[in-house]
Amino acid sequence: MREYLQMLSSLNIDYTLFLRELSHFKTEDTESFKGIWDYYGKRIELNRWLDKYSERLHREDEDVQKGSREKLEKWLEVFYHPFDEHPEIHAY
């Protein structure tokens, strides 16, 4: 997390814009991050971070046991839509 925040800060990237664009990011399609590329350019720091992020997404997908994916999917929904209401996980 520290590396992520330092990268955003050092490149003067708007956190909200970045998270919004990240919610559309697909590991197999780097052009899904087009909003960030268009605004900030294809910076090497961003590419490095996205490579690590992609690796983590793949690892998490591999590590999730069959049948126990429901909780992860709920949290991903919150992550992908951070400004929406999520009453189904209010207890967390």
PDB file of N, CA, C and O in Angstrom:
ATOM      1  N   MET A   1       0.821  -1.179   0.000  1.00  0.00           N
ATOM      2  CA  MET A   1       0.000   0.000   0.000  1.00  0.00           C
ATOM      3  C   MET A   1       0.874   1.256   0.000  1.00  0.00           C
ATOM      4  O   MET A   1       0.570   2.238  -0.677  1.00  0.00           O
ATOM      5  N   ARG A   2       1.942   1.208   0.754  1.00  0.00           N
ATOM      6  CA  ARG A   2       2.827   2.367   0.833  1.00  0.00           C
ATOM      7  C   ARG A   2       3.398   2.713  -0.544  1.00  0.00           C
ATOM      8  O   ARG A   2       3.442   3.876  -0.943  1.00  0.00           O
ATOM      9  N   GLU A   3       3.833   1.672  -1.259  1.00  0.00           N
ATOM     10  CA  GLU A   3       4.391   1.895  -2.592  1.00  0.00           C
ATOM     11  C   GLU A   3       3.356   2.525  -3.524  1.00  0.00           C
ATOM     12  O   GLU A   3       3.676   3.416  -4.310  1.00  0.00           O
ATOM     13  N   TYR A   4       2.130   2.058  -3.429  1.00  0.00           N
ATOM     14  CA  TYR A   4       1.030   2.590  -4.243  1.00  0.00           C
ATOM     15  C   TYR A   4       0.816   4.076  -3.956  1.00  0.00           C
ATOM     16  O   TYR A   4       0.748   4.883  -4.883  1.00  0.00           O
ATOM     17  N   LEU A   5       0.711   4.436  -2.689  1.00  0.00           N
ATOM     18  CA  LEU A   5       0.476   5.827  -2.314  1.00  0.00           C
ATOM     19  C   LEU A   5       1.672   6.717  -2.679  1.00  0.00           C
ATOM     20  O   LEU A   5       1.492   7.854  -3.115  1.00  0.00           O
ATOM     21  N   GLN A   6       2.868   6.207  -2.503  1.00  0.00           N
ATOM     22  CA  GLN A   6       4.056   6.971  -2.878  1.00  0.00           C
ATOM     23  C   GLN A   6       4.106   7.215  -4.382  1.00  0.00           C
ATOM     24  O   GLN A   6       4.475   8.301  -4.828  1.00  0.00           O
ATOM     25  N   MET A   7       3.736   6.204  -5.157  1.00  0.00           N
ATOM     26  CA  MET A   7       3.727   6.346  -6.605  1.00  0.00           C
ATOM     27  C   MET A   7       2.714   7.410  -7.026  1.00  0.00           C
ATOM     28  O   MET A   7       3.032   8.277  -7.840  1.00  0.00           O
ATOM     29  N   LEU A   8       1.505   7.353  -6.481  1.00  0.00           N
ATOM     30  CA  LEU A   8       0.484   8.347  -6.818  1.00  0.00           C
ATOM     31  C   LEU A   8       0.939   9.744  -6.431  1.00  0.00           C
ATOM     32  O   LEU A   8       0.761  10.697  -7.189  1.00  0.00           O
ATOM     33  N   SER A   9       1.524   9.860  -5.255  1.00  0.00           N
ATOM     34  CA  SER A   9       1.975  11.154  -4.770  1.00  0.00           C
ATOM     35  C   SER A   9       3.123  11.705  -5.606  1.00  0.00           C
ATOM     36  O   SER A   9       3.105  12.874  -5.993  1.00  0.00           O
ATOM     37  N   SER A  10       4.113  10.877  -5.885  1.00  0.00           N
ATOM     38  CA  SER A  10       5.283  11.355  -6.632  1.00  0.00           C
ATOM     39  C   SER A  10       4.939  11.758  -8.060  1.00  0.00           C
ATOM     40  O   SER A  10       5.592  12.632  -8.631  1.00  0.00           O
ATOM     41  N   LEU A  11       3.917  11.129  -8.646  1.00  0.00           N
ATOM     42  CA  LEU A  11       3.506  11.461 -10.013  1.00  0.00           C
ATOM     43  C   LEU A  11       2.374  12.489 -10.044  1.00  0.00           C
ATOM     44  O   LEU A  11       1.872  12.850 -11.108  1.00  0.00           O
ATOM     45  N   ASN A  12       1.979  12.954  -8.846  1.00  0.00           N
ATOM     46  CA  ASN A  12       0.878  13.923  -8.739  1.00  0.00           C
ATOM     47  C   ASN A  12      -0.391  13.441  -9.432  1.00  0.00           C
ATOM     48  O   ASN A  12      -1.033  14.189 -10.169  1.00  0.00           O
ATOM     49  N   ILE A  13      -0.742  12.183  -9.187  1.00  0.00           N
ATOM     50  CA  ILE A  13      -1.925  11.585  -9.799  1.00  0.00           C
ATOM     51  C   ILE A  13      -3.105  11.742  -8.860  1.00  0.00           C
ATOM     52  O   ILE A  13      -2.996  11.490  -7.660  1.00  0.00           O
ATOM     53  N   ASP A  14      -4.211  12.154  -9.405  1.00  0.00           N
ATOM     54  CA  ASP A  14      -5.445  12.295  -8.642  1.00  0.00           C
ATOM     55  C   ASP A  14      -5.910  10.916  -8.177  1.00  0.00           C
ATOM     56  O   ASP A  14      -6.146  10.029  -8.997  1.00  0.00           O
ATOM     57  N   TYR A  15      -6.039  10.739  -6.873  1.00  0.00           N
ATOM     58  CA  TYR A  15      -6.383   9.435  -6.302  1.00  0.00           C
ATOM     59  C   TYR A  15      -7.735   8.940  -6.798  1.00  0.00           C
ATOM     60  O   TYR A  15      -7.873   7.774  -7.168  1.00  0.00           O
ATOM     61  N   THR A  16      -8.728   9.815  -6.809  1.00  0.00           N
ATOM     62  CA  THR A  16     -10.073   9.405  -7.206  1.00  0.00           C
ATOM     63  C   THR A  16     -10.098   8.982  -8.668  1.00  0.00           C
ATOM     64  O   THR A  16     -10.685   7.955  -9.010  1.00  0.00           O
ATOM     65  N   LEU A  17      -9.465   9.766  -9.526  1.00  0.00           N
ATOM     66  CA  LEU A  17      -9.399   9.411 -10.947  1.00  0.00           C
ATOM     67  C   LEU A  17      -8.691   8.080 -11.126  1.00  0.00           C
ATOM     68  O   LEU A  17      -9.138   7.232 -11.898  1.00  0.00           O
ATOM     69  N   PHE A  18      -7.589   7.897 -10.415  1.00  0.00           N
ATOM     70  CA  PHE A  18      -6.823   6.666 -10.541  1.00  0.00           C
ATOM     71  C   PHE A  18      -7.659   5.453 -10.135  1.00  0.00           C
ATOM     72  O   PHE A  18      -7.693   4.448 -10.846  1.00  0.00           O
ATOM     73  N   LEU A  19      -8.330   5.553  -8.991  1.00  0.00           N
ATOM     74  CA  LEU A  19      -9.150   4.434  -8.530  1.00  0.00           C
ATOM     75  C   LEU A  19     -10.313   4.161  -9.474  1.00  0.00           C
ATOM     76  O   LEU A  19     -10.665   3.007  -9.718  1.00  0.00           O
ATOM     77  N   ARG A  20     -10.898   5.209  -9.997  1.00  0.00           N
ATOM     78  CA  ARG A  20     -11.999   5.039 -10.946  1.00  0.00           C
ATOM     79  C   ARG A  20     -11.502   4.302 -12.193  1.00  0.00           C
ATOM     80  O   ARG A  20     -12.159   3.376 -12.669  1.00  0.00           O
ATOM     81  N   GLU A  21     -10.362   4.703 -12.714  1.00  0.00           N
ATOM     82  CA  GLU A  21      -9.811   4.035 -13.893  1.00  0.00           C
ATOM     83  C   GLU A  21      -9.342   2.618 -13.564  1.00  0.00           C
ATOM     84  O   GLU A  21      -9.465   1.712 -14.388  1.00  0.00           O
ATOM     85  N   LEU A  22      -8.810   2.432 -12.367  1.00  0.00           N
ATOM     86  CA  LEU A  22      -8.357   1.111 -11.956  1.00  0.00           C
ATOM     87  C   LEU A  22      -9.524   0.126 -11.890  1.00  0.00           C
ATOM     88  O   LEU A  22      -9.340  -1.071 -12.106  1.00  0.00           O
ATOM     89  N   SER A  23     -10.710   0.623 -11.594  1.00  0.00           N
ATOM     90  CA  SER A  23     -11.878  -0.265 -11.536  1.00  0.00           C
ATOM     91  C   SER A  23     -12.218  -0.843 -12.907  1.00  0.00           C
ATOM     92  O   SER A  23     -12.942  -1.835 -12.993  1.00  0.00           O
ATOM     93  N   HIS A  24     -11.708  -0.239 -13.978  1.00  0.00           N
ATOM     94  CA  HIS A  24     -11.946  -0.737 -15.336  1.00  0.00           C
ATOM     95  C   HIS A  24     -10.752  -1.514 -15.886  1.00  0.00           C
ATOM     96  O   HIS A  24     -10.809  -2.053 -16.991  1.00  0.00           O
ATOM     97  N   PHE A  25      -9.678  -1.567 -15.111  1.00  0.00           N
ATOM     98  CA  PHE A  25      -8.446  -2.205 -15.567  1.00  0.00           C
ATOM     99  C   PHE A  25      -8.624  -3.707 -15.724  1.00  0.00           C
ATOM    100  O   PHE A  25      -9.151  -4.383 -14.841  1.00  0.00           O
ATOM    101  N   LYS A  26      -8.184  -4.204 -16.843  1.00  0.00           N
ATOM    102  CA  LYS A  26      -8.184  -5.644 -17.103  1.00  0.00           C
ATOM    103  C   LYS A  26      -6.745  -6.054 -17.380  1.00  0.00           C
ATOM    104  O   LYS A  26      -6.066  -5.438 -18.202  1.00  0.00           O
ATOM    105  N   THR A  27      -6.286  -7.080 -16.707  1.00  0.00           N
ATOM    106  CA  THR A  27      -4.884  -7.477 -16.824  1.00  0.00           C
ATOM    107  C   THR A  27      -4.515  -7.869 -18.240  1.00  0.00           C
ATOM    108  O   THR A  27      -3.371  -7.690 -18.658  1.00  0.00           O
ATOM    109  N   GLU A  28      -5.464  -8.399 -18.977  1.00  0.00           N
ATOM    110  CA  GLU A  28      -5.169  -8.822 -20.344  1.00  0.00           C
ATOM    111  C   GLU A  28      -5.314  -7.693 -21.366  1.00  0.00           C
ATOM    112  O   GLU A  28      -5.046  -7.890 -22.551  1.00  0.00           O
ATOM    113  N   ASP A  29      -5.738  -6.509 -20.909  1.00  0.00           N
ATOM    114  CA  ASP A  29      -5.981  -5.393 -21.826  1.00  0.00           C
ATOM    115  C   ASP A  29      -5.513  -4.093 -21.182  1.00  0.00           C
ATOM    116  O   ASP A  29      -6.284  -3.427 -20.491  1.00  0.00           O
ATOM    117  N   THR A  30      -4.252  -3.731 -21.408  1.00  0.00           N
ATOM    118  CA  THR A  30      -3.713  -2.523 -20.775  1.00  0.00           C
ATOM    119  C   THR A  30      -4.381  -1.258 -21.297  1.00  0.00           C
ATOM    120  O   THR A  30      -4.306  -0.214 -20.648  1.00  0.00           O
ATOM    121  N   GLU A  31      -5.033  -1.327 -22.458  1.00  0.00           N
ATOM    122  CA  GLU A  31      -5.751  -0.158 -22.960  1.00  0.00           C
ATOM    123  C   GLU A  31      -7.003   0.117 -22.141  1.00  0.00           C
ATOM    124  O   GLU A  31      -7.629   1.165 -22.304  1.00  0.00           O
ATOM    125  N   SER A  32      -7.381  -0.812 -21.257  1.00  0.00           N
ATOM    126  CA  SER A  32      -8.504  -0.564 -20.356  1.00  0.00           C
ATOM    127  C   SER A  32      -8.149   0.534 -19.353  1.00  0.00           C
ATOM    128  O   SER A  32      -9.018   1.024 -18.631  1.00  0.00           O
ATOM    129  N   PHE A  33      -6.896   0.912 -19.310  1.00  0.00           N
ATOM    130  CA  PHE A  33      -6.399   1.963 -18.429  1.00  0.00           C
ATOM    131  C   PHE A  33      -6.178   3.257 -19.215  1.00  0.00           C
ATOM    132  O   PHE A  33      -5.418   4.130 -18.798  1.00  0.00           O
ATOM    133  N   LYS A  34      -6.852   3.361 -20.348  1.00  0.00           N
ATOM    134  CA  LYS A  34      -6.665   4.447 -21.299  1.00  0.00           C
ATOM    135  C   LYS A  34      -6.849   5.833 -20.688  1.00  0.00           C
ATOM    136  O   LYS A  34      -6.121   6.758 -21.048  1.00  0.00           O
ATOM    137  N   GLY A  35      -7.802   5.998 -19.773  1.00  0.00           N
ATOM    138  CA  GLY A  35      -8.021   7.297 -19.147  1.00  0.00           C
ATOM    139  C   GLY A  35      -6.785   7.819 -18.436  1.00  0.00           C
ATOM    140  O   GLY A  35      -6.477   9.008 -18.512  1.00  0.00           O
ATOM    141  N   ILE A  36      -6.085   6.945 -17.752  1.00  0.00           N
ATOM    142  CA  ILE A  36      -4.847   7.341 -17.066  1.00  0.00           C
ATOM    143  C   ILE A  36      -3.743   7.581 -18.091  1.00  0.00           C
ATOM    144  O   ILE A  36      -3.013   8.567 -17.989  1.00  0.00           O
ATOM    145  N   TRP A  37      -3.611   6.693 -19.075  1.00  0.00           N
ATOM    146  CA  TRP A  37      -2.571   6.875 -20.094  1.00  0.00           C
ATOM    147  C   TRP A  37      -2.765   8.204 -20.816  1.00  0.00           C
ATOM    148  O   TRP A  37      -1.802   8.937 -21.044  1.00  0.00           O
ATOM    149  N   ASP A  38      -4.009   8.514 -21.173  1.00  0.00           N
ATOM    150  CA  ASP A  38      -4.273   9.760 -21.899  1.00  0.00           C
ATOM    151  C   ASP A  38      -3.934  10.987 -21.064  1.00  0.00           C
ATOM    152  O   ASP A  38      -3.411  11.971 -21.588  1.00  0.00           O
ATOM    153  N   TYR A  39      -4.224  10.934 -19.791  1.00  0.00           N
ATOM    154  CA  TYR A  39      -4.042  12.107 -18.937  1.00  0.00           C
ATOM    155  C   TYR A  39      -2.610  12.257 -18.426  1.00  0.00           C
ATOM    156  O   TYR A  39      -2.071  13.363 -18.401  1.00  0.00           O
ATOM    157  N   TYR A  40      -1.989  11.135 -18.016  1.00  0.00           N
ATOM    158  CA  TYR A  40      -0.666  11.199 -17.383  1.00  0.00           C
ATOM    159  C   TYR A  40       0.460  10.639 -18.251  1.00  0.00           C
ATOM    160  O   TYR A  40       1.635  10.793 -17.920  1.00  0.00           O
ATOM    161  N   GLY A  41       0.107   9.997 -19.346  1.00  0.00           N
ATOM    162  CA  GLY A  41       1.126   9.367 -20.187  1.00  0.00           C
ATOM    163  C   GLY A  41       1.490   7.987 -19.661  1.00  0.00           C
ATOM    164  O   GLY A  41       1.168   7.648 -18.522  1.00  0.00           O
ATOM    165  N   LYS A  42       2.144   7.209 -20.470  1.00  0.00           N
ATOM    166  CA  LYS A  42       2.539   5.849 -20.056  1.00  0.00           C
ATOM    167  C   LYS A  42       3.849   5.925 -19.293  1.00  0.00           C
ATOM    168  O   LYS A  42       4.922   5.628 -19.819  1.00  0.00           O
ATOM    169  N   ARG A  43       3.729   6.327 -18.050  1.00  0.00           N
ATOM    170  CA  ARG A  43       4.902   6.505 -17.188  1.00  0.00           C
ATOM    171  C   ARG A  43       5.420   5.147 -16.727  1.00  0.00           C
ATOM    172  O   ARG A  43       4.643   4.239 -16.433  1.00  0.00           O
ATOM    173  N   ILE A  44       6.722   5.026 -16.668  1.00  0.00           N
ATOM    174  CA  ILE A  44       7.337   3.757 -16.280  1.00  0.00           C
ATOM    175  C   ILE A  44       6.920   3.341 -14.867  1.00  0.00           C
ATOM    176  O   ILE A  44       6.746   2.153 -14.596  1.00  0.00           O
ATOM    177  N   GLU A  45       6.762   4.314 -13.968  1.00  0.00           N
ATOM    178  CA  GLU A  45       6.343   4.004 -12.599  1.00  0.00           C
ATOM    179  C   GLU A  45       4.957   3.375 -12.581  1.00  0.00           C
ATOM    180  O   GLU A  45       4.696   2.442 -11.821  1.00  0.00           O
ATOM    181  N   LEU A  46       4.071   3.894 -13.425  1.00  0.00           N
ATOM    182  CA  LEU A  46       2.721   3.328 -13.524  1.00  0.00           C
ATOM    183  C   LEU A  46       2.768   1.913 -14.085  1.00  0.00           C
ATOM    184  O   LEU A  46       2.084   1.016 -13.594  1.00  0.00           O
ATOM    185  N   ASN A  47       3.576   1.726 -15.112  1.00  0.00           N
ATOM    186  CA  ASN A  47       3.690   0.390 -15.705  1.00  0.00           C
ATOM    187  C   ASN A  47       4.216  -0.625 -14.701  1.00  0.00           C
ATOM    188  O   ASN A  47       3.717  -1.748 -14.627  1.00  0.00           O
ATOM    189  N   ARG A  48       5.224  -0.233 -13.929  1.00  0.00           N
ATOM    190  CA  ARG A  48       5.773  -1.144 -12.912  1.00  0.00           C
ATOM    191  C   ARG A  48       4.724  -1.511 -11.876  1.00  0.00           C
ATOM    192  O   ARG A  48       4.575  -2.676 -11.508  1.00  0.00           O
ATOM    193  N   TRP A  49       3.996  -0.493 -11.408  1.00  0.00           N
ATOM    194  CA  TRP A  49       2.978  -0.757 -10.402  1.00  0.00           C
ATOM    195  C   TRP A  49       1.867  -1.635 -10.977  1.00  0.00           C
ATOM    196  O   TRP A  49       1.403  -2.556 -10.306  1.00  0.00           O
ATOM    197  N   LEU A  50       1.437  -1.363 -12.203  1.00  0.00           N
ATOM    198  CA  LEU A  50       0.387  -2.177 -12.823  1.00  0.00           C
ATOM    199  C   LEU A  50       0.837  -3.613 -13.043  1.00  0.00           C
ATOM    200  O   LEU A  50       0.029  -4.536 -12.933  1.00  0.00           O
ATOM    201  N   ASP A  51       2.112  -3.815 -13.350  1.00  0.00           N
ATOM    202  CA  ASP A  51       2.631  -5.184 -13.483  1.00  0.00           C
ATOM    203  C   ASP A  51       2.506  -5.925 -12.155  1.00  0.00           C
ATOM    204  O   ASP A  51       2.065  -7.074 -12.115  1.00  0.00           O
ATOM    205  N   LYS A  52       2.895  -5.260 -11.075  1.00  0.00           N
ATOM    206  CA  LYS A  52       2.778  -5.884  -9.745  1.00  0.00           C
ATOM    207  C   LYS A  52       1.326  -6.126  -9.379  1.00  0.00           C
ATOM    208  O   LYS A  52       0.980  -7.166  -8.819  1.00  0.00           O
ATOM    209  N   TYR A  53       0.483  -5.159  -9.698  1.00  0.00           N
ATOM    210  CA  TYR A  53      -0.945  -5.289  -9.421  1.00  0.00           C
ATOM    211  C   TYR A  53      -1.547  -6.466 -10.201  1.00  0.00           C
ATOM    212  O   TYR A  53      -2.346  -7.232  -9.662  1.00  0.00           O
ATOM    213  N   SER A  54      -1.165  -6.598 -11.446  1.00  0.00           N
ATOM    214  CA  SER A  54      -1.644  -7.707 -12.275  1.00  0.00           C
ATOM    215  C   SER A  54      -1.211  -9.047 -11.700  1.00  0.00           C
ATOM    216  O   SER A  54      -2.003  -9.986 -11.629  1.00  0.00           O
ATOM    217  N   GLU A  55       0.048  -9.129 -11.291  1.00  0.00           N
ATOM    218  CA  GLU A  55       0.548 -10.360 -10.670  1.00  0.00           C
ATOM    219  C   GLU A  55      -0.255 -10.706  -9.420  1.00  0.00           C
ATOM    220  O   GLU A  55      -0.607 -11.863  -9.193  1.00  0.00           O
ATOM    221  N   ARG A  56      -0.537  -9.689  -8.618  1.00  0.00           N
ATOM    222  CA  ARG A  56      -1.303  -9.927  -7.394  1.00  0.00           C
ATOM    223  C   ARG A  56      -2.713 -10.413  -7.719  1.00  0.00           C
ATOM    224  O   ARG A  56      -3.216 -11.332  -7.072  1.00  0.00           O
ATOM    225  N   LEU A  57      -3.346  -9.810  -8.706  1.00  0.00           N
ATOM    226  CA  LEU A  57      -4.682 -10.256  -9.095  1.00  0.00           C
ATOM    227  C   LEU A  57      -4.669 -11.718  -9.530  1.00  0.00           C
ATOM    228  O   LEU A  57      -5.572 -12.481  -9.187  1.00  0.00           O
ATOM    229  N   HIS A  58      -3.648 -12.104 -10.283  1.00  0.00           N
ATOM    230  CA  HIS A  58      -3.539 -13.499 -10.713  1.00  0.00           C
ATOM    231  C   HIS A  58      -3.322 -14.432  -9.526  1.00  0.00           C
ATOM    232  O   HIS A  58      -3.932 -15.498  -9.449  1.00  0.00           O
ATOM    233  N   ARG A  59      -2.453 -14.030  -8.603  1.00  0.00           N
ATOM    234  CA  ARG A  59      -2.206 -14.853  -7.410  1.00  0.00           C
ATOM    235  C   ARG A  59      -3.463 -15.007  -6.576  1.00  0.00           C
ATOM    236  O   ARG A  59      -3.786 -16.104  -6.121  1.00  0.00           O
ATOM    237  N   GLU A  60      -4.175 -13.899  -6.377  1.00  0.00           N
ATOM    238  CA  GLU A  60      -5.393 -13.965  -5.581  1.00  0.00           C
ATOM    239  C   GLU A  60      -6.417 -14.876  -6.228  1.00  0.00           C
ATOM    240  O   GLU A  60      -7.106 -15.634  -5.545  1.00  0.00           O
ATOM    241  N   ASP A  61      -6.514 -14.803  -7.531  1.00  0.00           N
ATOM    242  CA  ASP A  61      -7.464 -15.648  -8.241  1.00  0.00           C
ATOM    243  C   ASP A  61      -7.092 -17.115  -8.089  1.00  0.00           C
ATOM    244  O   ASP A  61      -7.965 -17.965  -7.921  1.00  0.00           O
ATOM    245  N   GLU A  62      -5.792 -17.415  -8.149  1.00  0.00           N
ATOM    246  CA  GLU A  62      -5.325 -18.790  -7.986  1.00  0.00           C
ATOM    247  C   GLU A  62      -5.507 -19.283  -6.555  1.00  0.00           C
ATOM    248  O   GLU A  62      -5.781 -20.461  -6.330  1.00  0.00           O
ATOM    249  N   ASP A  63      -5.353 -18.377  -5.585  1.00  0.00           N
ATOM    250  CA  ASP A  63      -5.405 -18.775  -4.171  1.00  0.00           C
ATOM    251  C   ASP A  63      -6.815 -18.933  -3.618  1.00  0.00           C
ATOM    252  O   ASP A  63      -7.004 -19.563  -2.578  1.00  0.00           O
ATOM    253  N   VAL A  64      -7.783 -18.383  -4.285  1.00  0.00           N
ATOM    254  CA  VAL A  64      -9.157 -18.466  -3.775  1.00  0.00           C
ATOM    255  C   VAL A  64      -9.655 -19.890  -3.967  1.00  0.00           C
ATOM    256  O   VAL A  64      -9.667 -20.421  -5.078  1.00  0.00           O
ATOM    257  N   GLN A  65     -10.063 -20.489  -2.867  1.00  0.00           N
ATOM    258  CA  GLN A  65     -10.563 -21.857  -2.921  1.00  0.00           C
ATOM    259  C   GLN A  65     -11.967 -21.883  -3.513  1.00  0.00           C
ATOM    260  O   GLN A  65     -12.753 -20.958  -3.311  1.00  0.00           O
ATOM    261  N   LYS A  66     -12.266 -22.929  -4.228  1.00  0.00           N
ATOM    262  CA  LYS A  66     -13.588 -23.074  -4.830  1.00  0.00           C
ATOM    263  C   LYS A  66     -14.658 -23.014  -3.739  1.00  0.00           C
ATOM    264  O   LYS A  66     -14.577 -23.705  -2.724  1.00  0.00           O
ATOM    265  N   GLY A  67     -15.667 -22.165  -3.980  1.00  0.00           N
ATOM    266  CA  GLY A  67     -16.763 -22.044  -3.030  1.00  0.00           C
ATOM    267  C   GLY A  67     -16.562 -20.961  -1.996  1.00  0.00           C
ATOM    268  O   GLY A  67     -17.523 -20.576  -1.330  1.00  0.00           O
ATOM    269  N   SER A  68     -15.353 -20.451  -1.834  1.00  0.00           N
ATOM    270  CA  SER A  68     -15.114 -19.422  -0.825  1.00  0.00           C
ATOM    271  C   SER A  68     -14.850 -18.066  -1.475  1.00  0.00           C
ATOM    272  O   SER A  68     -14.277 -17.173  -0.852  1.00  0.00           O
ATOM    273  N   ARG A  69     -15.260 -17.923  -2.698  1.00  0.00           N
ATOM    274  CA  ARG A  69     -15.000 -16.712  -3.463  1.00  0.00           C
ATOM    275  C   ARG A  69     -16.018 -15.604  -3.181  1.00  0.00           C
ATOM    276  O   ARG A  69     -15.783 -14.449  -3.535  1.00  0.00           O
ATOM    277  N   GLU A  70     -17.113 -15.932  -2.565  1.00  0.00           N
ATOM    278  CA  GLU A  70     -18.201 -14.970  -2.351  1.00  0.00           C
ATOM    279  C   GLU A  70     -17.754 -13.731  -1.584  1.00  0.00           C
ATOM    280  O   GLU A  70     -18.071 -12.614  -1.992  1.00  0.00           O
ATOM    281  N   LYS A  71     -17.031 -13.899  -0.492  1.00  0.00           N
ATOM    282  CA  LYS A  71     -16.577 -12.762   0.311  1.00  0.00           C
ATOM    283  C   LYS A  71     -15.628 -11.865  -0.484  1.00  0.00           C
ATOM    284  O   LYS A  71     -15.726 -10.640  -0.422  1.00  0.00           O
ATOM    285  N   LEU A  72     -14.723 -12.472  -1.220  1.00  0.00           N
ATOM    286  CA  LEU A  72     -13.788 -11.716  -2.042  1.00  0.00           C
ATOM    287  C   LEU A  72     -14.540 -10.900  -3.090  1.00  0.00           C
ATOM    288  O   LEU A  72     -14.220  -9.734  -3.320  1.00  0.00           O
ATOM    289  N   GLU A  73     -15.525 -11.505  -3.716  1.00  0.00           N
ATOM    290  CA  GLU A  73     -16.286 -10.800  -4.748  1.00  0.00           C
ATOM    291  C   GLU A  73     -17.040  -9.610  -4.169  1.00  0.00           C
ATOM    292  O   GLU A  73     -17.170  -8.580  -4.831  1.00  0.00           O
ATOM    293  N   LYS A  74     -17.536  -9.738  -2.944  1.00  0.00           N
ATOM    294  CA  LYS A  74     -18.209  -8.600  -2.299  1.00  0.00           C
ATOM    295  C   LYS A  74     -17.232  -7.451  -2.080  1.00  0.00           C
ATOM    296  O   LYS A  74     -17.558  -6.293  -2.340  1.00  0.00           O
ATOM    297  N   TRP A  75     -16.037  -7.775  -1.602  1.00  0.00           N
ATOM    298  CA  TRP A  75     -15.043  -6.729  -1.358  1.00  0.00           C
ATOM    299  C   TRP A  75     -14.559  -6.105  -2.656  1.00  0.00           C
ATOM    300  O   TRP A  75     -14.315  -4.899  -2.710  1.00  0.00           O
ATOM    301  N   LEU A  76     -14.417  -6.907  -3.694  1.00  0.00           N
ATOM    302  CA  LEU A  76     -14.024  -6.353  -4.983  1.00  0.00           C
ATOM    303  C   LEU A  76     -15.094  -5.400  -5.516  1.00  0.00           C
ATOM    304  O   LEU A  76     -14.773  -4.373  -6.114  1.00  0.00           O
ATOM    305  N   GLU A  77     -16.349  -5.737  -5.299  1.00  0.00           N
ATOM    306  CA  GLU A  77     -17.426  -4.847  -5.716  1.00  0.00           C
ATOM    307  C   GLU A  77     -17.310  -3.491  -5.024  1.00  0.00           C
ATOM    308  O   GLU A  77     -17.522  -2.455  -5.654  1.00  0.00           O
ATOM    309  N   VAL A  78     -16.979  -3.492  -3.748  1.00  0.00           N
ATOM    310  CA  VAL A  78     -16.782  -2.239  -3.016  1.00  0.00           C
ATOM    311  C   VAL A  78     -15.577  -1.495  -3.581  1.00  0.00           C
ATOM    312  O   VAL A  78     -15.628  -0.282  -3.785  1.00  0.00           O
ATOM    313  N   PHE A  79     -14.512  -2.215  -3.827  1.00  0.00           N
ATOM    314  CA  PHE A  79     -13.300  -1.594  -4.358  1.00  0.00           C
ATOM    315  C   PHE A  79     -13.549  -0.972  -5.733  1.00  0.00           C
ATOM    316  O   PHE A  79     -13.092   0.135  -6.018  1.00  0.00           O
ATOM    317  N   TYR A  80     -14.275  -1.695  -6.573  1.00  0.00           N
ATOM    318  CA  TYR A  80     -14.537  -1.202  -7.924  1.00  0.00           C
ATOM    319  C   TYR A  80     -15.539  -0.063  -7.953  1.00  0.00           C
ATOM    320  O   TYR A  80     -15.562   0.716  -8.906  1.00  0.00           O
ATOM    321  N   HIS A  81     -16.370   0.046  -6.921  1.00  0.00           N
ATOM    322  CA  HIS A  81     -17.386   1.103  -6.849  1.00  0.00           C
ATOM    323  C   HIS A  81     -17.362   1.736  -5.454  1.00  0.00           C
ATOM    324  O   HIS A  81     -18.316   1.593  -4.689  1.00  0.00           O
ATOM    325  N   PRO A  82     -16.273   2.432  -5.125  1.00  0.00           N
ATOM    326  CA  PRO A  82     -16.072   2.907  -3.755  1.00  0.00           C
ATOM    327  C   PRO A  82     -17.065   3.968  -3.289  1.00  0.00           C
ATOM    328  O   PRO A  82     -17.216   4.169  -2.084  1.00  0.00           O
ATOM    329  N   PHE A  83     -17.732   4.637  -4.188  1.00  0.00           N
ATOM    330  CA  PHE A  83     -18.634   5.712  -3.788  1.00  0.00           C
ATOM    331  C   PHE A  83     -20.097   5.298  -3.807  1.00  0.00           C
ATOM    332  O   PHE A  83     -20.974   6.115  -3.525  1.00  0.00           O
ATOM    333  N   ASP A  84     -20.371   4.039  -4.135  1.00  0.00           N
ATOM    334  CA  ASP A  84     -21.735   3.519  -4.091  1.00  0.00           C
ATOM    335  C   ASP A  84     -22.045   3.007  -2.689  1.00  0.00           C
ATOM    336  O   ASP A  84     -21.140   2.666  -1.927  1.00  0.00           O
ATOM    337  N   GLU A  85     -23.317   2.958  -2.361  1.00  0.00           N
ATOM    338  CA  GLU A  85     -23.744   2.343  -1.102  1.00  0.00           C
ATOM    339  C   GLU A  85     -23.662   0.820  -1.247  1.00  0.00           C
ATOM    340  O   GLU A  85     -23.977   0.273  -2.303  1.00  0.00           O
ATOM    341  N   HIS A  86     -23.235   0.142  -0.174  1.00  0.00           N
ATOM    342  CA  HIS A  86     -23.117  -1.315  -0.177  1.00  0.00           C
ATOM    343  C   HIS A  86     -23.722  -1.867   1.117  1.00  0.00           C
ATOM    344  O   HIS A  86     -22.987  -2.319   1.994  1.00  0.00           O
ATOM    345  N   PRO A  87     -25.040  -1.835   1.246  1.00  0.00           N
ATOM    346  CA  PRO A  87     -25.676  -2.266   2.495  1.00  0.00           C
ATOM    347  C   PRO A  87     -25.441  -3.736   2.838  1.00  0.00           C
ATOM    348  O   PRO A  87     -25.507  -4.113   4.008  1.00  0.00           O
ATOM    349  N   GLU A  88     -25.169  -4.569   1.833  1.00  0.00           N
ATOM    350  CA  GLU A  88     -24.984  -5.993   2.102  1.00  0.00           C
ATOM    351  C   GLU A  88     -23.707  -6.286   2.896  1.00  0.00           C
ATOM    352  O   GLU A  88     -23.570  -7.378   3.448  1.00  0.00           O
ATOM    353  N   ILE A  89     -22.790  -5.350   2.962  1.00  0.00           N
ATOM    354  CA  ILE A  89     -21.572  -5.557   3.757  1.00  0.00           C
ATOM    355  C   ILE A  89     -21.419  -4.498   4.846  1.00  0.00           C
ATOM    356  O   ILE A  89     -20.323  -4.264   5.355  1.00  0.00           O
ATOM    357  N   HIS A  90     -22.499  -3.885   5.180  1.00  0.00           N
ATOM    358  CA  HIS A  90     -22.474  -2.830   6.203  1.00  0.00           C
ATOM    359  C   HIS A  90     -21.878  -3.332   7.526  1.00  0.00           C
ATOM    360  O   HIS A  90     -21.242  -2.568   8.251  1.00  0.00           O
ATOM    361  N   ALA A  91     -22.084  -4.596   7.831  1.00  0.00           N
ATOM    362  CA  ALA A  91     -21.578  -5.160   9.095  1.00  0.00           C
ATOM    363  C   ALA A  91     -20.057  -5.134   9.165  1.00  0.00           C
ATOM    364  O   ALA A  91     -19.499  -5.116  10.262  1.00  0.00           O
ATOM    365  N   TYR A  92     -19.379  -5.132   8.035  1.00  0.00           N
ATOM    366  CA  TYR A  92     -17.915  -5.093   8.037  1.00  0.00           C
ATOM    367  C   TYR A  92     -17.394  -3.723   8.320  1.00  0.00           C
ATOM    368  O   TYR A  92     -16.181  -3.519   8.357  1.00  0.00           O
TER     369      TYR A  92
END
